[in-house]
Structure formats: structure tokens, C-alpha cells
Amino acid sequence: MSPRARADVKPAAQKPTALRNSAPVFAALGDETRLRLVAVLCVGGALSIAQLTSGTDITRQAVTKHLQVLADAGLVRDIKVGRERLWEFESARLEEARRSLDLIARQWDQALESLRLAVED
């Protein structure tokens, strides 16, 4: 990689906003129950709390709290359908977090390339 190419990619320290904005997403997905809820919503579309708790031993109150954490992170949103509230997955925030991980991966690749060049010289 040329020195110019290395200079074109800014380190994460110079792009703190993208990483800072993704932190709540990673924190929310760090819980196994919330990760499962996101997976179910990705496959099942908009679902009620009753549907999300069906066949599990988790209470509706616990699911509600987990959904609120996911909503605060921008991963899910609720919609009113009559008297019922349905929850659906919001992909935009997860996509933003994926771009942050891609940035970190590129920086790691650059660090490894720099190390390889230094060892070969």
C-alpha cells in the first residue's frame, strides 16, 4: 500500500462520531435476549409482545424492557395497530454499526500491512 493510500484512510480517532453513535447498538446487542429479539423481528416482521414471548419462559414485562433498550438504540420501533402495539426491526442503525466495524477492519488491515512492510524491510 502506498504512503498516499495510507494517508487517505483516517484512523478511528479522527472519526469519533461514527464509532460513538454505534456504541449504543453494540451495547444493546450485547445481551443474548435482545439479540434473539432482533433475530426474531428480522424474520417475523412486526410482532406483538405476546407473539415475542410465545414459547419462551421470559415475561412480557422483561421483553418490554428489552424492547425499550433496543428502541433507545434505534434498532426497533413500535407501531400502533388498533389497540395493539407491534414491534418491528429498523435496519438503518445496524447498517451504520456495520460501517463502523468495516472502518475498524480496514484500520486493522492497514496496521497489519504496515507491520508486514516493516518486517520485510
C-alpha positions as CSV (number, residue, x, y, z in Angstrom):
1,M,0.0,0.0,0.0
2,S,1.4,3.4,-1.0
3,P,2.0,6.1,1.6
4,R,-0.7,8.2,-0.1
5,A,-3.2,5.4,0.2
6,R,-2.4,5.0,3.9
7,A,-2.9,8.7,4.4
8,D,-6.3,8.6,2.7
9,V,-7.8,6.4,5.4
10,K,-8.3,8.2,8.6
11,P,-7.9,6.4,11.9
12,A,-10.9,5.8,14.2
13,A,-9.7,8.6,16.5
14,Q,-10.3,11.0,13.7
15,K,-13.9,9.7,13.1
16,P,-15.2,9.5,16.7
17,T,-18.8,10.4,15.8
18,A,-19.4,7.2,13.7
19,L,-18.0,5.0,16.4
20,R,-19.7,6.9,19.3
21,N,-23.0,6.6,17.5
22,S,-22.7,2.9,17.1
23,A,-21.8,2.2,20.8
24,P,-25.5,2.0,21.9
25,V,-26.2,-0.5,19.1
26,F,-23.3,-2.8,20.2
27,A,-24.3,-2.4,23.9
28,A,-27.9,-3.3,23.1
29,L,-26.9,-6.3,21.0
30,G,-24.5,-7.5,23.7
31,D,-27.4,-9.1,25.6
32,E,-28.5,-12.6,24.4
33,T,-32.2,-11.9,24.9
34,R,-32.1,-8.7,22.9
35,L,-30.1,-10.3,20.2
36,R,-32.7,-13.1,20.0
37,L,-35.5,-10.5,19.8
38,V,-33.8,-8.7,16.9
39,A,-33.3,-12.1,15.1
40,V,-37.0,-12.9,15.6
41,L,-38.1,-9.5,14.4
42,C,-35.8,-9.7,11.3
43,V,-37.5,-12.9,10.3
44,G,-41.1,-12.4,11.6
45,G,-41.8,-8.8,10.7
46,A,-43.8,-6.7,13.1
47,L,-44.8,-8.7,16.2
48,S,-46.7,-8.1,19.4
49,I,-45.1,-8.6,22.8
50,A,-47.4,-11.7,23.2
51,Q,-46.0,-13.1,20.0
52,L,-42.5,-12.4,21.1
53,T,-43.0,-14.2,24.4
54,S,-44.9,-17.1,23.0
55,G,-43.0,-20.4,23.6
56,T,-40.4,-18.7,25.9
57,D,-40.1,-18.5,29.6
58,I,-39.4,-14.8,29.5
59,T,-42.1,-12.5,30.9
60,R,-43.9,-9.8,28.9
61,Q,-42.5,-7.2,31.3
62,A,-39.0,-8.4,30.7
63,V,-39.5,-8.3,26.9
64,T,-40.9,-4.8,27.1
65,K,-37.8,-3.6,29.0
66,H,-35.5,-5.3,26.4
67,L,-37.5,-3.8,23.5
68,Q,-37.2,-0.4,25.1
69,V,-33.4,-0.7,25.2
70,L,-33.4,-1.8,21.6
71,A,-35.7,1.1,20.7
72,D,-33.4,3.6,22.5
73,A,-30.5,2.2,20.4
74,G,-32.6,2.7,17.3
75,L,-32.8,-1.0,16.4
76,V,-36.6,-1.4,16.7
77,R,-39.7,0.8,16.7
78,D,-43.2,0.3,17.8
79,I,-46.3,0.9,15.7
80,K,-49.9,1.1,16.9
81,V,-52.4,-1.1,15.1
82,G,-55.7,-0.5,16.8
83,R,-55.2,-1.1,20.5
84,E,-52.2,-3.3,19.9
85,R,-48.6,-2.2,19.8
86,L,-46.4,-4.1,17.3
87,W,-42.6,-4.0,17.2
88,E,-40.5,-4.1,14.1
89,F,-36.8,-4.1,13.3
90,E,-35.1,-0.9,12.0
91,S,-32.2,-1.8,9.8
92,A,-30.6,1.6,9.4
93,R,-28.9,1.7,12.8
94,L,-27.5,-1.8,12.4
95,E,-26.2,-0.8,8.9
96,E,-24.5,2.2,10.5
97,A,-22.8,0.0,13.1
98,R,-21.7,-2.4,10.4
99,R,-20.0,0.5,8.6
100,S,-18.2,1.3,11.9
101,L,-16.9,-2.3,12.1
102,D,-15.8,-2.1,8.4
103,L,-13.8,1.0,9.3
104,I,-12.1,-0.8,12.2
105,A,-11.4,-3.8,9.9
106,R,-9.8,-1.5,7.3
107,Q,-7.6,0.1,10.0
108,W,-6.6,-3.4,11.3
109,D,-5.7,-4.4,7.7
110,Q,-3.6,-1.3,7.3
111,A,-1.8,-1.9,10.6
112,L,-1.0,-5.5,9.5
113,E,0.2,-4.2,6.1
114,S,2.4,-1.7,7.8
115,L,3.8,-4.4,10.1
116,R,4.4,-6.7,7.1
117,L,6.3,-3.9,5.2
118,A,8.4,-3.1,8.3
119,V,9.3,-6.8,8.8
120,E,10.2,-7.2,5.1
121,D,12.4,-4.1,5.0
